[in-house]
């Protein structure tokens, strides 16, 4: 499983990364977390507002920071 954090590195992007890591750890998932900071790559996902979260290449959240519990629900 691959989680991608789409964002330029703002505080919200960092919080989303922390929440994604916490959710994966709580579920004991073996997953890769990748930070996508290149604006051209972010646009390729069709994302115009950051932060965003993609799971296995599918964008699940745009423009907000879901909590670890919300992310866990997306992962199960």
PDB file of N, CA, C and O in Angstrom:
ATOM      1  N   UNK A   1       0.847  -1.176   0.000  1.00  0.00           N
ATOM      2  CA  UNK A   1       0.000   0.000   0.000  1.00  0.00           C
ATOM      3  C   UNK A   1       0.890   1.236   0.000  1.00  0.00           C
ATOM      4  O   UNK A   1       1.945   1.260   0.633  1.00  0.00           O
ATOM      5  N   UNK A   2       0.449   2.252  -0.716  1.00  0.00           N
ATOM      6  CA  UNK A   2       1.236   3.477  -0.826  1.00  0.00           C
ATOM      7  C   UNK A   2       0.358   4.677  -0.475  1.00  0.00           C
ATOM      8  O   UNK A   2      -0.698   4.890  -1.072  1.00  0.00           O
ATOM      9  N   UNK A   3       0.814   5.451   0.500  1.00  0.00           N
ATOM     10  CA  UNK A   3       0.134   6.692   0.873  1.00  0.00           C
ATOM     11  C   UNK A   3       0.969   7.844   0.346  1.00  0.00           C
ATOM     12  O   UNK A   3       2.179   7.897   0.568  1.00  0.00           O
ATOM     13  N   UNK A   4       0.320   8.768  -0.355  1.00  0.00           N
ATOM     14  CA  UNK A   4       1.035   9.917  -0.887  1.00  0.00           C
ATOM     15  C   UNK A   4       0.436  11.194  -0.296  1.00  0.00           C
ATOM     16  O   UNK A   4      -0.769  11.432  -0.368  1.00  0.00           O
ATOM     17  N   UNK A   5       1.305  11.993   0.282  1.00  0.00           N
ATOM     18  CA  UNK A   5       0.926  13.285   0.822  1.00  0.00           C
ATOM     19  C   UNK A   5       1.260  14.310  -0.252  1.00  0.00           C
ATOM     20  O   UNK A   5       2.427  14.501  -0.592  1.00  0.00           O
ATOM     21  N   UNK A   6       0.240  14.968  -0.785  1.00  0.00           N
ATOM     22  CA  UNK A   6       0.443  15.943  -1.849  1.00  0.00           C
ATOM     23  C   UNK A   6       0.417  17.330  -1.242  1.00  0.00           C
ATOM     24  O   UNK A   6      -0.610  17.766  -0.722  1.00  0.00           O
ATOM     25  N   UNK A   7       1.540  18.025  -1.306  1.00  0.00           N
ATOM     26  CA  UNK A   7       1.621  19.372  -0.748  1.00  0.00           C
ATOM     27  C   UNK A   7       3.038  19.893  -0.787  1.00  0.00           C
ATOM     28  O   UNK A   7       3.992  19.139  -0.977  1.00  0.00           O
ATOM     29  N   UNK A   8       3.157  21.185  -0.605  1.00  0.00           N
ATOM     30  CA  UNK A   8       4.452  21.837  -0.756  1.00  0.00           C
ATOM     31  C   UNK A   8       5.283  21.866   0.519  1.00  0.00           C
ATOM     32  O   UNK A   8       6.400  22.383   0.515  1.00  0.00           O
ATOM     33  N   UNK A   9       4.759  21.323   1.602  1.00  0.00           N
ATOM     34  CA  UNK A   9       5.523  21.286   2.847  1.00  0.00           C
ATOM     35  C   UNK A   9       5.044  22.279   3.884  1.00  0.00           C
ATOM     36  O   UNK A   9       5.773  22.593   4.826  1.00  0.00           O
ATOM     37  N   UNK A  10       3.838  22.774   3.726  1.00  0.00           N
ATOM     38  CA  UNK A  10       3.259  23.728   4.682  1.00  0.00           C
ATOM     39  C   UNK A  10       2.934  23.004   6.000  1.00  0.00           C
ATOM     40  O   UNK A  10       2.977  21.775   6.050  1.00  0.00           O
ATOM     41  N   UNK A  11       2.613  23.750   7.057  1.00  0.00           N
ATOM     42  CA  UNK A  11       2.281  23.103   8.330  1.00  0.00           C
ATOM     43  C   UNK A  11       1.127  22.099   8.220  1.00  0.00           C
ATOM     44  O   UNK A  11       1.155  21.062   8.883  1.00  0.00           O
ATOM     45  N   UNK A  12       0.116  22.388   7.398  1.00  0.00           N
ATOM     46  CA  UNK A  12      -0.995  21.445   7.230  1.00  0.00           C
ATOM     47  C   UNK A  12      -0.520  20.163   6.558  1.00  0.00           C
ATOM     48  O   UNK A  12      -0.988  19.075   6.895  1.00  0.00           O
ATOM     49  N   UNK A  13       0.407  20.284   5.610  1.00  0.00           N
ATOM     50  CA  UNK A  13       0.956  19.105   4.936  1.00  0.00           C
ATOM     51  C   UNK A  13       1.718  18.237   5.941  1.00  0.00           C
ATOM     52  O   UNK A  13       1.619  17.010   5.915  1.00  0.00           O
ATOM     53  N   UNK A  14       2.467  18.880   6.813  1.00  0.00           N
ATOM     54  CA  UNK A  14       3.227  18.148   7.827  1.00  0.00           C
ATOM     55  C   UNK A  14       2.292  17.442   8.802  1.00  0.00           C
ATOM     56  O   UNK A  14       2.567  16.317   9.220  1.00  0.00           O
ATOM     57  N   UNK A  15       1.190  18.094   9.166  1.00  0.00           N
ATOM     58  CA  UNK A  15       0.215  17.490  10.075  1.00  0.00           C
ATOM     59  C   UNK A  15      -0.459  16.293   9.406  1.00  0.00           C
ATOM     60  O   UNK A  15      -0.688  15.269  10.049  1.00  0.00           O
ATOM     61  N   UNK A  16      -0.776  16.421   8.115  1.00  0.00           N
ATOM     62  CA  UNK A  16      -1.378  15.308   7.384  1.00  0.00           C
ATOM     63  C   UNK A  16      -0.419  14.115   7.347  1.00  0.00           C
ATOM     64  O   UNK A  16      -0.845  12.968   7.480  1.00  0.00           O
ATOM     65  N   UNK A  17       0.858  14.385   7.168  1.00  0.00           N
ATOM     66  CA  UNK A  17       1.860  13.318   7.173  1.00  0.00           C
ATOM     67  C   UNK A  17       1.879  12.610   8.528  1.00  0.00           C
ATOM     68  O   UNK A  17       1.894  11.381   8.593  1.00  0.00           O
ATOM     69  N   UNK A  18       1.879  13.393   9.606  1.00  0.00           N
ATOM     70  CA  UNK A  18       1.870  12.820  10.957  1.00  0.00           C
ATOM     71  C   UNK A  18       0.634  11.953  11.169  1.00  0.00           C
ATOM     72  O   UNK A  18       0.729  10.850  11.708  1.00  0.00           O
ATOM     73  N   UNK A  19      -0.530  12.456  10.744  1.00  0.00           N
ATOM     74  CA  UNK A  19      -1.777  11.720  10.930  1.00  0.00           C
ATOM     75  C   UNK A  19      -1.795  10.434  10.114  1.00  0.00           C
ATOM     76  O   UNK A  19      -2.279   9.406  10.587  1.00  0.00           O
ATOM     77  N   UNK A  20      -1.272  10.484   8.896  1.00  0.00           N
ATOM     78  CA  UNK A  20      -1.211   9.291   8.049  1.00  0.00           C
ATOM     79  C   UNK A  20      -0.286   8.245   8.665  1.00  0.00           C
ATOM     80  O   UNK A  20      -0.602   7.055   8.673  1.00  0.00           O
ATOM     81  N   UNK A  21       0.853   8.693   9.180  1.00  0.00           N
ATOM     82  CA  UNK A  21       1.790   7.776   9.828  1.00  0.00           C
ATOM     83  C   UNK A  21       1.150   7.136  11.062  1.00  0.00           C
ATOM     84  O   UNK A  21       1.298   5.937  11.294  1.00  0.00           O
ATOM     85  N   UNK A  22       0.435   7.951  11.852  1.00  0.00           N
ATOM     86  CA  UNK A  22      -0.221   7.440  13.059  1.00  0.00           C
ATOM     87  C   UNK A  22      -1.304   6.417  12.698  1.00  0.00           C
ATOM     88  O   UNK A  22      -1.439   5.391  13.365  1.00  0.00           O
ATOM     89  N   UNK A  23      -2.066   6.696  11.650  1.00  0.00           N
ATOM     90  CA  UNK A  23      -3.134   5.784  11.229  1.00  0.00           C
ATOM     91  C   UNK A  23      -2.553   4.449  10.757  1.00  0.00           C
ATOM     92  O   UNK A  23      -3.058   3.386  11.117  1.00  0.00           O
ATOM     93  N   UNK A  24      -1.495   4.509   9.952  1.00  0.00           N
ATOM     94  CA  UNK A  24      -0.873   3.288   9.452  1.00  0.00           C
ATOM     95  C   UNK A  24      -0.274   2.472  10.602  1.00  0.00           C
ATOM     96  O   UNK A  24      -0.357   1.244  10.623  1.00  0.00           O
ATOM     97  N   UNK A  25       0.322   3.178  11.546  1.00  0.00           N
ATOM     98  CA  UNK A  25       0.930   2.495  12.695  1.00  0.00           C
ATOM     99  C   UNK A  25      -0.144   1.836  13.558  1.00  0.00           C
ATOM    100  O   UNK A  25       0.036   0.709  14.022  1.00  0.00           O
ATOM    101  N   UNK A  26      -1.264   2.537  13.775  1.00  0.00           N
ATOM    102  CA  UNK A  26      -2.345   2.001  14.602  1.00  0.00           C
ATOM    103  C   UNK A  26      -2.944   0.738  13.987  1.00  0.00           C
ATOM    104  O   UNK A  26      -3.351  -0.176  14.705  1.00  0.00           O
ATOM    105  N   UNK A  27      -2.995   0.692  12.666  1.00  0.00           N
ATOM    106  CA  UNK A  27      -3.539  -0.482  11.975  1.00  0.00           C
ATOM    107  C   UNK A  27      -2.477  -1.533  11.686  1.00  0.00           C
ATOM    108  O   UNK A  27      -2.770  -2.591  11.127  1.00  0.00           O
ATOM    109  N   UNK A  28      -1.230  -1.228  12.075  1.00  0.00           N
ATOM    110  CA  UNK A  28      -0.087  -2.108  11.836  1.00  0.00           C
ATOM    111  C   UNK A  28       0.038  -2.463  10.360  1.00  0.00           C
ATOM    112  O   UNK A  28       0.291  -3.614  10.004  1.00  0.00           O
ATOM    113  N   UNK A  29      -0.142  -1.456   9.505  1.00  0.00           N
ATOM    114  CA  UNK A  29      -0.038  -1.654   8.064  1.00  0.00           C
ATOM    115  C   UNK A  29       1.405  -1.484   7.604  1.00  0.00           C
ATOM    116  O   UNK A  29       2.138  -0.627   8.097  1.00  0.00           O
ATOM    117  N   UNK A  30       1.787  -2.309   6.663  1.00  0.00           N
ATOM    118  CA  UNK A  30       3.089  -2.164   6.032  1.00  0.00           C
ATOM    119  C   UNK A  30       2.864  -1.317   4.782  1.00  0.00           C
ATOM    120  O   UNK A  30       2.472  -1.836   3.736  1.00  0.00           O
ATOM    121  N   UNK A  31       3.113  -0.019   4.892  1.00  0.00           N
ATOM    122  CA  UNK A  31       2.864   0.844   3.748  1.00  0.00           C
ATOM    123  C   UNK A  31       4.000   1.851   3.586  1.00  0.00           C
ATOM    124  O   UNK A  31       4.750   2.151   4.514  1.00  0.00           O
ATOM    125  N   UNK A  32       4.082   2.346   2.376  1.00  0.00           N
ATOM    126  CA  UNK A  32       5.077   3.359   2.041  1.00  0.00           C
ATOM    127  C   UNK A  32       4.387   4.715   2.096  1.00  0.00           C
ATOM    128  O   UNK A  32       3.295   4.881   1.553  1.00  0.00           O
ATOM    129  N   UNK A  33       5.020   5.682   2.750  1.00  0.00           N
ATOM    130  CA  UNK A  33       4.485   7.046   2.780  1.00  0.00           C
ATOM    131  C   UNK A  33       5.420   7.927   1.971  1.00  0.00           C
ATOM    132  O   UNK A  33       6.606   8.052   2.276  1.00  0.00           O
ATOM    133  N   UNK A  34       4.863   8.532   0.939  1.00  0.00           N
ATOM    134  CA  UNK A  34       5.649   9.359   0.023  1.00  0.00           C
ATOM    135  C   UNK A  34       5.120  10.791   0.074  1.00  0.00           C
ATOM    136  O   UNK A  34       3.911  11.021   0.040  1.00  0.00           O
ATOM    137  N   UNK A  35       6.035  11.737   0.154  1.00  0.00           N
ATOM    138  CA  UNK A  35       5.660  13.149   0.104  1.00  0.00           C
ATOM    139  C   UNK A  35       5.875  13.645  -1.325  1.00  0.00           C
ATOM    140  O   UNK A  35       6.979  13.565  -1.863  1.00  0.00           O
ATOM    141  N   UNK A  36       4.809  14.155  -1.928  1.00  0.00           N
ATOM    142  CA  UNK A  36       4.879  14.691  -3.285  1.00  0.00           C
ATOM    143  C   UNK A  36       4.832  16.209  -3.171  1.00  0.00           C
ATOM    144  O   UNK A  36       3.786  16.785  -2.870  1.00  0.00           O
ATOM    145  N   UNK A  37       5.977  16.856  -3.415  1.00  0.00           N
ATOM    146  CA  UNK A  37       6.052  18.311  -3.234  1.00  0.00           C
ATOM    147  C   UNK A  37       6.144  19.076  -4.546  1.00  0.00           C
ATOM    148  O   UNK A  37       5.966  20.294  -4.564  1.00  0.00           O
ATOM    149  N   UNK A  38       6.417  18.381  -5.639  1.00  0.00           N
ATOM    150  CA  UNK A  38       6.532  19.030  -6.949  1.00  0.00           C
ATOM    151  C   UNK A  38       5.141  19.422  -7.437  1.00  0.00           C
ATOM    152  O   UNK A  38       4.281  18.561  -7.622  1.00  0.00           O
ATOM    153  N   UNK A  39       4.920  20.710  -7.644  1.00  0.00           N
ATOM    154  CA  UNK A  39       3.596  21.215  -8.018  1.00  0.00           C
ATOM    155  C   UNK A  39       3.096  20.580  -9.312  1.00  0.00           C
ATOM    156  O   UNK A  39       1.895  20.353  -9.459  1.00  0.00           O
ATOM    157  N   UNK A  40       3.992  20.291 -10.247  1.00  0.00           N
ATOM    158  CA  UNK A  40       3.580  19.646 -11.501  1.00  0.00           C
ATOM    159  C   UNK A  40       3.064  18.228 -11.265  1.00  0.00           C
ATOM    160  O   UNK A  40       2.105  17.794 -11.904  1.00  0.00           O
ATOM    161  N   UNK A  41       3.705  17.513 -10.346  1.00  0.00           N
ATOM    162  CA  UNK A  41       3.243  16.163 -10.008  1.00  0.00           C
ATOM    163  C   UNK A  41       1.897  16.221  -9.297  1.00  0.00           C
ATOM    164  O   UNK A  41       1.029  15.381  -9.535  1.00  0.00           O
ATOM    165  N   UNK A  42       1.722  17.217  -8.418  1.00  0.00           N
ATOM    166  CA  UNK A  42       0.458  17.374  -7.690  1.00  0.00           C
ATOM    167  C   UNK A  42      -0.680  17.637  -8.676  1.00  0.00           C
ATOM    168  O   UNK A  42      -1.766  17.073  -8.542  1.00  0.00           O
ATOM    169  N   UNK A  43      -0.429  18.495  -9.666  1.00  0.00           N
ATOM    170  CA  UNK A  43      -1.445  18.828 -10.664  1.00  0.00           C
ATOM    171  C   UNK A  43      -1.816  17.593 -11.494  1.00  0.00           C
ATOM    172  O   UNK A  43      -2.964  17.455 -11.917  1.00  0.00           O
ATOM    173  N   UNK A  44      -0.859  16.703 -11.726  1.00  0.00           N
ATOM    174  CA  UNK A  44      -1.143  15.472 -12.476  1.00  0.00           C
ATOM    175  C   UNK A  44      -2.209  14.619 -11.781  1.00  0.00           C
ATOM    176  O   UNK A  44      -2.922  13.858 -12.434  1.00  0.00           O
ATOM    177  N   UNK A  45      -2.312  14.750 -10.460  1.00  0.00           N
ATOM    178  CA  UNK A  45      -3.343  14.038  -9.709  1.00  0.00           C
ATOM    179  C   UNK A  45      -4.710  14.727  -9.853  1.00  0.00           C
ATOM    180  O   UNK A  45      -5.728  14.185  -9.425  1.00  0.00           O
ATOM    181  N   UNK A  46      -4.726  15.917 -10.453  1.00  0.00           N
ATOM    182  CA  UNK A  46      -5.966  16.676 -10.567  1.00  0.00           C
ATOM    183  C   UNK A  46      -6.266  17.491  -9.324  1.00  0.00           C
ATOM    184  O   UNK A  46      -7.392  17.945  -9.123  1.00  0.00           O
ATOM    185  N   UNK A  47      -5.251  17.675  -8.492  1.00  0.00           N
ATOM    186  CA  UNK A  47      -5.412  18.396  -7.224  1.00  0.00           C
ATOM    187  C   UNK A  47      -5.039  19.860  -7.422  1.00  0.00           C
ATOM    188  O   UNK A  47      -3.955  20.182  -7.908  1.00  0.00           O
ATOM    189  N   UNK A  48      -5.963  20.741  -7.036  1.00  0.00           N
ATOM    190  CA  UNK A  48      -5.709  22.176  -7.154  1.00  0.00           C
ATOM    191  C   UNK A  48      -5.553  22.848  -5.793  1.00  0.00           C
ATOM    192  O   UNK A  48      -5.188  24.021  -5.714  1.00  0.00           O
ATOM    193  N   UNK A  49      -5.829  22.108  -4.729  1.00  0.00           N
ATOM    194  CA  UNK A  49      -5.723  22.665  -3.385  1.00  0.00           C
ATOM    195  C   UNK A  49      -5.039  21.633  -2.491  1.00  0.00           C
ATOM    196  O   UNK A  49      -5.390  20.453  -2.505  1.00  0.00           O
ATOM    197  N   UNK A  50      -4.068  22.089  -1.722  1.00  0.00           N
ATOM    198  CA  UNK A  50      -3.347  21.185  -0.832  1.00  0.00           C
ATOM    199  C   UNK A  50      -3.695  21.520   0.614  1.00  0.00           C
ATOM    200  O   UNK A  50      -4.192  22.613   0.887  1.00  0.00           O
ATOM    201  N   UNK A  51      -3.449  20.613   1.534  1.00  0.00           N
ATOM    202  CA  UNK A  51      -2.856  19.301   1.316  1.00  0.00           C
ATOM    203  C   UNK A  51      -3.882  18.322   0.753  1.00  0.00           C
ATOM    204  O   UNK A  51      -5.089  18.553   0.812  1.00  0.00           O
ATOM    205  N   UNK A  52      -3.373  17.239   0.214  1.00  0.00           N
ATOM    206  CA  UNK A  52      -4.226  16.167  -0.290  1.00  0.00           C
ATOM    207  C   UNK A  52      -3.586  14.831   0.070  1.00  0.00           C
ATOM    208  O   UNK A  52      -2.376  14.730   0.266  1.00  0.00           O
ATOM    209  N   UNK A  53      -4.434  13.813   0.150  1.00  0.00           N
ATOM    210  CA  UNK A  53      -3.975  12.468   0.483  1.00  0.00           C
ATOM    211  C   UNK A  53      -4.423  11.519  -0.618  1.00  0.00           C
ATOM    212  O   UNK A  53      -5.604  11.463  -0.961  1.00  0.00           O
ATOM    213  N   UNK A  54      -3.473  10.777  -1.166  1.00  0.00           N
ATOM    214  CA  UNK A  54      -3.789   9.747  -2.153  1.00  0.00           C
ATOM    215  C   UNK A  54      -3.394   8.392  -1.577  1.00  0.00           C
ATOM    216  O   UNK A  54      -2.333   8.241  -0.972  1.00  0.00           O
ATOM    217  N   UNK A  55      -4.273   7.412  -1.777  1.00  0.00           N
ATOM    218  CA  UNK A  55      -4.009   6.049  -1.334  1.00  0.00           C
ATOM    219  C   UNK A  55      -3.939   5.182  -2.582  1.00  0.00           C
ATOM    220  O   UNK A  55      -4.905   5.082  -3.339  1.00  0.00           O
ATOM    221  N   UNK A  56      -2.791   4.560  -2.786  1.00  0.00           N
ATOM    222  CA  UNK A  56      -2.559   3.745  -3.985  1.00  0.00           C
ATOM    223  C   UNK A  56      -2.914   4.508  -5.265  1.00  0.00           C
ATOM    224  O   UNK A  56      -3.506   3.951  -6.189  1.00  0.00           O
ATOM    225  N   UNK A  57      -2.542   5.788  -5.301  1.00  0.00           N
ATOM    226  CA  UNK A  57      -2.733   6.585  -6.509  1.00  0.00           C
ATOM    227  C   UNK A  57      -4.097   7.230  -6.658  1.00  0.00           C
ATOM    228  O   UNK A  57      -4.310   8.004  -7.592  1.00  0.00           O
ATOM    229  N   UNK A  58      -5.038   6.927  -5.750  1.00  0.00           N
ATOM    230  CA  UNK A  58      -6.367   7.518  -5.801  1.00  0.00           C
ATOM    231  C   UNK A  58      -6.482   8.614  -4.755  1.00  0.00           C
ATOM    232  O   UNK A  58      -6.241   8.380  -3.571  1.00  0.00           O
ATOM    233  N   UNK A  59      -6.852   9.817  -5.198  1.00  0.00           N
ATOM    234  CA  UNK A  59      -6.985  10.944  -4.273  1.00  0.00           C
ATOM    235  C   UNK A  59      -8.222  10.723  -3.415  1.00  0.00           C
ATOM    236  O   UNK A  59      -9.316  10.489  -3.928  1.00  0.00           O
ATOM    237  N   UNK A  60      -8.032  10.801  -2.100  1.00  0.00           N
ATOM    238  CA  UNK A  60      -9.124  10.568  -1.150  1.00  0.00           C
ATOM    239  C   UNK A  60      -9.561  11.839  -0.435  1.00  0.00           C
ATOM    240  O   UNK A  60     -10.734  11.992  -0.094  1.00  0.00           O
ATOM    241  N   UNK A  61      -8.611  12.759  -0.207  1.00  0.00           N
ATOM    242  CA  UNK A  61      -8.906  13.983   0.544  1.00  0.00           C
ATOM    243  C   UNK A  61      -8.174  15.145  -0.116  1.00  0.00           C
ATOM    244  O   UNK A  61      -7.006  15.030  -0.485  1.00  0.00           O
ATOM    245  N   UNK A  62      -8.883  16.272  -0.259  1.00  0.00           N
ATOM    246  CA  UNK A  62      -8.269  17.471  -0.835  1.00  0.00           C
ATOM    247  C   UNK A  62      -8.624  18.678   0.020  1.00  0.00           C
ATOM    248  O   UNK A  62      -9.786  18.887   0.368  1.00  0.00           O
ATOM    249  N   UNK A  63      -7.611  19.467   0.353  1.00  0.00           N
ATOM    250  CA  UNK A  63      -7.837  20.752   1.010  1.00  0.00           C
ATOM    251  C   UNK A  63      -8.157  20.711   2.482  1.00  0.00           C
ATOM    252  O   UNK A  63      -8.551  21.728   3.053  1.00  0.00           O
ATOM    253  N   UNK A  64      -7.999  19.554   3.117  1.00  0.00           N
ATOM    254  CA  UNK A  64      -8.211  19.494   4.570  1.00  0.00           C
ATOM    255  C   UNK A  64      -7.298  18.446   5.174  1.00  0.00           C
ATOM    256  O   UNK A  64      -6.670  17.658   4.467  1.00  0.00           O
ATOM    257  N   UNK A  65      -7.238  18.454   6.491  1.00  0.00           N
ATOM    258  CA  UNK A  65      -6.375  17.522   7.213  1.00  0.00           C
ATOM    259  C   UNK A  65      -7.254  16.584   8.037  1.00  0.00           C
ATOM    260  O   UNK A  65      -7.691  16.946   9.130  1.00  0.00           O
ATOM    261  N   UNK A  66      -7.515  15.384   7.522  1.00  0.00           N
ATOM    262  CA  UNK A  66      -8.299  14.429   8.308  1.00  0.00           C
ATOM    263  C   UNK A  66      -7.489  13.913   9.485  1.00  0.00           C
ATOM    264  O   UNK A  66      -6.263  13.818   9.415  1.00  0.00           O
ATOM    265  N   UNK A  67      -8.175  13.583  10.555  1.00  0.00           N
ATOM    266  CA  UNK A  67      -7.505  13.031  11.725  1.00  0.00           C
ATOM    267  C   UNK A  67      -7.091  11.589  11.481  1.00  0.00           C
ATOM    268  O   UNK A  67      -7.516  10.974  10.502  1.00  0.00           O
ATOM    269  N   UNK A  68      -6.265  11.049  12.365  1.00  0.00           N
ATOM    270  CA  UNK A  68      -5.825   9.653  12.217  1.00  0.00           C
ATOM    271  C   UNK A  68      -6.994   8.670  12.125  1.00  0.00           C
ATOM    272  O   UNK A  68      -6.923   7.695  11.377  1.00  0.00           O
ATOM    273  N   UNK A  69      -8.075   8.920  12.885  1.00  0.00           N
ATOM    274  CA  UNK A  69      -9.232   8.024  12.858  1.00  0.00           C
ATOM    275  C   UNK A  69      -9.883   8.003  11.480  1.00  0.00           C
ATOM    276  O   UNK A  69     -10.247   6.940  10.976  1.00  0.00           O
ATOM    277  N   UNK A  70     -10.030   9.186  10.871  1.00  0.00           N
ATOM    278  CA  UNK A  70     -10.621   9.265   9.529  1.00  0.00           C
ATOM    279  C   UNK A  70      -9.753   8.524   8.514  1.00  0.00           C
ATOM    280  O   UNK A  70     -10.260   7.811   7.648  1.00  0.00           O
ATOM    281  N   UNK A  71      -8.447   8.702   8.636  1.00  0.00           N
ATOM    282  CA  UNK A  71      -7.530   8.041   7.706  1.00  0.00           C
ATOM    283  C   UNK A  71      -7.582   6.529   7.892  1.00  0.00           C
ATOM    284  O   UNK A  71      -7.509   5.779   6.918  1.00  0.00           O
ATOM    285  N   UNK A  72      -7.706   6.081   9.131  1.00  0.00           N
ATOM    286  CA  UNK A  72      -7.817   4.641   9.383  1.00  0.00           C
ATOM    287  C   UNK A  72      -9.032   4.051   8.668  1.00  0.00           C
ATOM    288  O   UNK A  72      -8.958   2.958   8.106  1.00  0.00           O
ATOM    289  N   UNK A  73     -10.150   4.780   8.692  1.00  0.00           N
ATOM    290  CA  UNK A  73     -11.355   4.298   8.007  1.00  0.00           C
ATOM    291  C   UNK A  73     -11.125   4.169   6.508  1.00  0.00           C
ATOM    292  O   UNK A  73     -11.633   3.238   5.882  1.00  0.00           O
ATOM    293  N   UNK A  74     -10.355   5.102   5.920  1.00  0.00           N
ATOM    294  CA  UNK A  74     -10.054   5.042   4.482  1.00  0.00           C
ATOM    295  C   UNK A  74      -9.162   3.848   4.163  1.00  0.00           C
ATOM    296  O   UNK A  74      -9.227   3.296   3.065  1.00  0.00           O
ATOM    297  N   UNK A  75      -8.333   3.453   5.117  1.00  0.00           N
ATOM    298  CA  UNK A  75      -7.361   2.391   4.873  1.00  0.00           C
ATOM    299  C   UNK A  75      -7.935   1.001   5.062  1.00  0.00           C
ATOM    300  O   UNK A  75      -7.328   0.015   4.644  1.00  0.00           O
ATOM    301  N   UNK A  76      -9.113   0.913   5.696  1.00  0.00           N
ATOM    302  CA  UNK A  76      -9.679  -0.421   5.939  1.00  0.00           C
ATOM    303  C   UNK A  76     -10.810  -0.731   4.990  1.00  0.00           C
ATOM    304  O   UNK A  76     -11.395  -1.812   5.059  1.00  0.00           O
TER     305      UNK A  76
END
